[in-house]
Amino acid sequence: MGRNHARVCRELEGVELCGVVDVNEALAARVGTTYAAPRFASVAQLVETAKPDLVSIAVPTEHHFDVAIQCMEHGVSVLIEKPIASTVEQGEQLIALAAKQGVQLAVGHIERFNPAVMELRRRLDEGMAGRVYQVQTRRLSPYPARIRDAGVVLDLASHDIDLMRYLIGEPVERLFGETASAINSDREDIFNGLMRFRGGAVAVLDVNWVTPKKVRQLTITGARGLFDCNLLSQELFFHENESAPSQWDQLSMLRGVSEGNVIGLRIIRHEPLMAELRDFTDAVREGRPPTVTGHDGVETLRLAREFMRSARALKVQAHEGKPPA
């Protein structure tokens, strides 16, 4: 992922790629040569010599905290690939340090910058779906050999947890999670979860690393119809509930459900990573908060950890022969 960050930074107008760092020196050399950027042996050498205004951190999760600390202590703003850190406590420390140092802290929840998601958010804000009843995601993939320090909840489901928070815009009141290990012995690679938001909307998550087909699907069901969003192809459709009040009808009573028109919504496609890094660099330049703040990253991490605790508690109860609470 770091290579993609380097490529995009090289292409961003008004941005200079002033250096790259990787513990794999051969990889750092290749990336540096490809994008005409100096390579450094350590993060400390980068921040002290190149003196960057901002840094993209795309290292394994277990190193997010230490690398971010080194950068921010030198007055450098950071964008950290999700999850923000290994623990909620570490994430909160990063937020506090960013505030103390007066630097920006952004978290790489890239799906917020998917143009189909951006259009979906705009349509939801307009009330096109009416009252939202359910949001459902399917994020299925083959097993990624590059992931060695996190399970599917932290690495993959965190995308959908953040998306649901972003689209529904309400606190989560309760959640329930189940996990399984089909390939790994030390961490989960299958996850199913339920969340209930304060306003009553229910979220359903279906996530795994054991499917020989990549699926990225998001649906939102409301009183006036259903949004169907393909995150890979950046397509968005709205299936009208013909029996519901029209978009401009102020009545809130649901009159029933029947199939209506299917509307393909126009999406102007772009690369989400380019939009994410542009938002981050603009935030640093303008002194404003980024779209995905450290607080967003910590809340998503907290919910992911709660899902994992829920799943562990169920396994303990099953082992002890106790009925589920």
C-alpha positions as CSV (number, residue, x, y, z in Angstrom):
1,M,0.0,0.0,0.0
2,G,2.9,2.3,0.7
3,R,3.9,2.1,-3.0
4,N,0.5,3.4,-3.9
5,H,0.8,6.3,-1.5
6,A,4.2,7.2,-3.0
7,R,2.7,7.1,-6.5
8,V,-0.2,9.3,-5.6
9,C,1.9,11.8,-3.7
10,R,4.1,12.1,-6.8
11,E,1.1,12.9,-8.9
12,L,-0.6,15.3,-6.5
13,E,-0.4,18.9,-7.7
14,G,1.4,21.2,-5.1
15,V,3.0,18.2,-3.4
16,E,6.6,17.1,-3.4
17,L,7.5,13.5,-2.6
18,C,10.6,14.2,-0.5
19,G,11.4,10.7,0.7
20,V,10.5,7.1,1.4
21,V,11.4,4.7,4.2
22,D,11.0,0.9,4.4
23,V,12.8,-1.7,6.5
24,N,13.2,-3.6,3.3
25,E,16.0,-1.6,1.8
26,A,15.6,-3.2,-1.7
27,L,12.0,-2.3,-1.8
28,A,12.7,1.3,-0.6
29,A,15.3,1.6,-3.4
30,R,12.8,0.4,-6.0
31,V,10.1,2.7,-4.9
32,G,12.5,5.6,-4.5
33,T,13.9,5.1,-8.0
34,T,10.5,4.6,-9.6
35,Y,9.1,7.9,-8.1
36,A,12.4,9.9,-8.1
37,A,12.4,10.3,-4.3
38,P,15.3,10.0,-1.9
39,R,15.2,6.9,0.4
40,F,16.1,6.9,4.0
41,A,17.2,4.2,6.4
42,S,14.8,5.2,9.2
43,V,11.8,7.3,10.1
44,A,14.1,9.5,12.3
45,Q,16.4,10.1,9.4
46,L,13.5,11.0,7.1
47,V,11.9,13.6,9.5
48,E,15.3,15.1,10.5
49,T,16.8,15.3,7.0
50,A,13.9,15.8,4.6
51,K,11.8,17.8,7.1
52,P,8.4,16.8,5.5
53,D,5.2,18.6,6.3
54,L,3.2,15.4,6.3
55,V,3.8,11.6,6.2
56,S,1.7,8.7,5.0
57,I,2.2,5.7,7.4
58,A,1.5,2.4,5.7
59,V,3.4,0.0,7.9
60,P,2.0,-3.1,9.7
61,T,-0.6,-2.2,12.4
62,E,1.7,-3.1,15.3
63,H,4.1,-0.3,14.2
64,H,1.5,2.5,13.6
65,F,1.8,3.9,17.1
66,D,5.6,4.2,17.2
67,V,6.0,5.6,13.7
68,A,3.3,8.2,14.2
69,I,4.8,9.3,17.6
70,Q,8.2,9.8,15.9
71,C,6.7,11.9,13.2
72,M,4.3,14.0,15.3
73,E,7.0,14.7,17.9
74,H,8.9,16.4,15.1
75,G,5.9,18.5,14.2
76,V,4.9,16.4,11.2
77,S,1.2,15.7,10.3
78,V,0.4,12.1,9.7
79,L,-2.1,10.0,7.8
80,I,-2.2,6.5,9.3
81,E,-3.6,3.6,7.3
82,K,-6.4,1.9,9.2
83,P,-6.7,0.9,11.9
84,I,-5.3,3.9,13.7
85,A,-3.3,1.7,16.1
86,S,-3.3,-1.7,17.8
87,T,-5.3,-0.5,20.8
88,V,-7.9,2.2,21.7
89,E,-5.5,3.5,24.3
90,Q,-2.7,4.0,21.8
91,G,-5.2,5.8,19.4
92,E,-6.2,8.2,22.2
93,Q,-2.6,8.9,22.9
94,L,-2.0,9.8,19.3
95,I,-5.0,12.2,19.3
96,A,-3.7,13.9,22.4
97,L,-0.2,14.3,20.9
98,A,-1.5,15.7,17.7
99,A,-3.5,18.3,19.6
100,K,-0.4,19.1,21.7
101,Q,1.9,19.5,18.7
102,G,-0.7,21.3,16.6
103,V,-0.5,18.8,13.7
104,Q,-3.1,17.0,11.7
105,L,-4.0,13.4,12.3
106,A,-5.9,11.5,9.6
107,V,-6.9,7.9,9.4
108,G,-7.0,6.0,6.0
109,H,-10.6,4.8,5.9
110,I,-10.5,5.0,2.2
111,E,-14.0,3.9,1.4
112,R,-15.3,7.3,2.5
113,F,-13.6,8.7,-0.6
114,N,-15.2,6.1,-3.0
115,P,-17.3,8.3,-5.3
116,A,-20.3,5.9,-5.1
117,V,-20.2,6.3,-1.3
118,M,-19.9,10.0,-1.5
119,E,-23.0,10.2,-3.8
120,L,-24.8,7.7,-1.5
121,R,-24.2,10.0,1.5
122,R,-25.4,13.0,-0.4
123,R,-28.7,11.2,-1.4
124,L,-29.2,10.0,2.2
125,D,-28.8,13.5,3.5
126,E,-31.4,14.6,1.0
127,G,-33.8,12.0,2.4
128,M,-34.1,10.0,-0.8
129,A,-34.3,6.7,1.2
130,G,-36.6,8.1,3.9
131,R,-36.1,6.6,7.3
132,V,-33.3,4.1,7.2
133,Y,-34.1,0.6,8.6
134,Q,-31.1,-1.5,7.7
135,V,-27.5,-1.2,6.3
136,Q,-25.8,-4.3,5.1
137,T,-22.3,-5.0,3.8
138,R,-20.6,-7.9,2.2
139,R,-16.8,-7.7,2.0
140,L,-15.4,-11.0,0.9
141,S,-11.8,-11.8,-0.4
142,P,-9.3,-14.5,-0.9
143,Y,-6.7,-14.7,1.9
144,P,-4.1,-11.9,1.7
145,A,-0.6,-13.3,2.4
146,R,0.7,-9.8,3.3
147,I,-1.4,-9.6,6.5
148,R,0.5,-11.1,9.4
149,D,-0.4,-9.1,12.4
150,A,-4.2,-8.7,12.4
151,G,-7.4,-10.7,11.8
152,V,-10.2,-10.0,9.5
153,V,-12.1,-7.8,11.9
154,L,-9.4,-5.2,12.4
155,D,-8.0,-5.3,8.9
156,L,-11.1,-5.8,6.7
157,A,-14.3,-5.3,8.7
158,S,-13.0,-1.9,10.0
159,H,-13.8,-0.5,6.5
160,D,-17.5,-1.4,6.9
161,I,-17.7,-0.3,10.6
162,D,-16.4,3.1,9.6
163,L,-18.7,3.3,6.5
164,M,-21.8,2.5,8.6
165,R,-20.9,5.1,11.2
166,Y,-20.3,7.6,8.4
167,L,-23.6,6.9,6.5
168,I,-26.0,6.5,9.5
169,G,-24.4,9.3,11.5
170,E,-25.6,8.0,14.9
171,P,-24.0,6.3,17.9
172,V,-24.0,2.5,18.1
173,E,-26.1,1.3,21.1
174,R,-25.2,-2.4,21.0
175,L,-23.4,-5.0,18.9
176,F,-22.9,-8.7,18.6
177,G,-20.2,-10.6,16.7
178,E,-19.3,-14.1,15.7
179,T,-15.9,-15.1,14.3
180,A,-14.3,-18.3,13.0
181,S,-10.8,-19.4,11.8
182,A,-10.8,-21.5,8.6
183,I,-7.2,-20.9,7.5
184,N,-5.5,-19.3,10.5
185,S,-4.9,-20.9,13.9
186,D,-4.0,-17.7,15.7
187,R,-6.6,-15.2,14.4
188,E,-10.0,-15.0,12.8
189,D,-10.6,-15.0,9.1
190,I,-14.4,-15.1,9.1
191,F,-16.7,-12.5,10.7
192,N,-20.4,-11.8,11.0
193,G,-21.7,-8.9,13.0
194,L,-24.8,-7.0,14.0
195,M,-25.0,-3.4,15.2
196,R,-28.0,-1.3,16.3
197,F,-27.8,2.4,16.0
198,R,-29.5,4.8,18.4
199,G,-32.2,5.8,15.8
200,G,-33.2,2.1,15.4
201,A,-31.3,1.2,12.2
202,V,-29.8,-2.3,12.2
203,A,-26.4,-3.0,10.5
204,V,-25.4,-6.5,9.2
205,L,-21.8,-7.3,8.4
206,D,-20.6,-10.3,6.4
207,V,-16.8,-10.3,6.1
208,N,-14.2,-13.0,5.3
209,W,-10.9,-13.9,3.8
210,V,-11.9,-17.3,2.6
211,T,-13.9,-16.5,-0.6
212,P,-12.3,-17.1,-4.0
213,K,-14.0,-14.0,-5.3
214,K,-13.6,-10.4,-4.3
215,V,-17.0,-8.8,-3.2
216,R,-17.5,-5.3,-2.0
217,Q,-21.3,-4.7,-1.7
218,L,-23.3,-2.2,0.4
219,T,-27.1,-1.9,0.6
220,I,-29.2,0.5,2.6
221,T,-32.9,-0.2,3.0
222,G,-35.3,2.7,3.9
223,A,-38.9,3.6,3.9
224,R,-38.8,4.9,0.3
225,G,-36.5,2.2,-1.2
226,L,-33.2,0.5,-1.3
227,F,-29.7,1.7,-2.3
228,D,-27.5,-0.9,-3.9
229,C,-23.8,0.1,-4.0
230,N,-21.0,-1.8,-5.7
231,L,-17.9,-0.4,-4.1
232,L,-15.5,-2.1,-6.6
233,S,-17.2,-0.9,-9.8
234,Q,-18.3,2.4,-8.2
235,E,-21.9,1.9,-9.2
236,L,-25.0,3.0,-7.3
237,F,-28.7,2.1,-7.9
238,F,-31.9,3.0,-6.1
239,H,-34.8,0.6,-6.1
240,E,-37.9,2.6,-5.4
241,N,-40.7,1.4,-3.0
242,E,-43.6,2.3,-5.2
243,S,-46.0,2.2,-2.3
244,A,-44.0,4.6,-0.1
245,P,-44.6,8.4,0.0
246,S,-42.7,10.2,-2.7
247,Q,-39.3,11.8,-1.9
248,W,-41.0,15.2,-1.4
249,D,-44.0,13.9,0.5
250,Q,-43.7,15.0,4.1
251,L,-45.7,12.1,5.4
252,S,-43.7,9.7,7.5
253,M,-46.1,6.8,7.6
254,L,-44.9,3.8,5.5
255,R,-47.8,2.8,3.3
256,G,-46.4,-0.6,2.3
257,V,-43.7,-2.1,0.1
258,S,-43.9,-2.9,-3.6
259,E,-41.4,-2.9,-6.5
260,G,-41.0,0.4,-8.3
261,N,-38.5,1.9,-10.7
262,V,-34.8,1.1,-10.6
263,I,-32.7,4.2,-11.0
264,G,-29.1,4.1,-11.9
265,L,-27.4,7.2,-10.3
266,R,-24.7,9.0,-12.2
267,I,-21.2,8.6,-10.6
268,I,-18.2,10.6,-11.7
269,R,-15.5,8.0,-11.0
270,H,-12.1,8.8,-9.4
271,E,-9.4,7.0,-7.5
272,P,-10.3,7.0,-3.8
273,L,-6.7,7.1,-2.6
274,M,-6.1,10.2,-4.7
275,A,-9.1,11.9,-3.1
276,E,-8.1,10.8,0.3
277,L,-4.5,12.1,0.0
278,R,-5.8,15.3,-1.6
279,D,-8.1,15.8,1.4
280,F,-5.3,15.2,3.8
281,T,-2.8,17.6,2.1
282,D,-5.5,20.3,1.8
283,A,-6.3,19.8,5.5
284,V,-2.6,20.4,6.4
285,R,-2.3,23.3,4.1
286,E,-5.6,25.0,5.3
287,G,-5.3,24.1,8.9
288,R,-8.6,22.3,9.0
289,P,-9.6,18.8,10.3
290,P,-9.3,16.0,7.7
291,T,-12.5,14.2,6.6
292,V,-11.5,11.1,8.7
293,T,-10.1,12.3,12.0
294,G,-8.3,10.5,14.8
295,H,-11.5,10.4,16.8
296,D,-13.2,8.6,13.8
297,G,-10.3,6.1,13.8
298,V,-10.5,5.5,17.5
299,E,-14.3,4.9,17.5
300,T,-14.1,2.5,14.6
301,L,-11.2,0.6,16.4
302,R,-13.3,0.6,19.6
303,L,-16.2,-1.0,17.9
304,A,-14.0,-3.6,16.1
305,R,-12.5,-4.5,19.5
306,E,-16.0,-4.8,21.0
307,F,-16.9,-7.2,18.2
308,M,-13.9,-9.3,19.0
309,R,-14.7,-9.3,22.7
310,S,-18.3,-10.4,21.9
311,A,-17.1,-13.3,19.8
312,R,-14.6,-14.4,22.5
313,A,-17.2,-14.3,25.2
314,L,-19.5,-16.5,23.2
315,K,-16.7,-19.0,22.6
316,V,-16.0,-19.1,26.4
317,Q,-19.7,-19.6,27.2
318,A,-19.9,-22.4,24.6
319,H,-16.8,-24.1,26.1
320,E,-18.3,-23.9,29.6
321,G,-21.6,-25.2,28.4
322,K,-23.5,-22.0,29.3
323,P,-26.4,-20.7,27.2
324,P,-25.8,-17.4,25.4
325,A,-26.7,-14.3,27.4
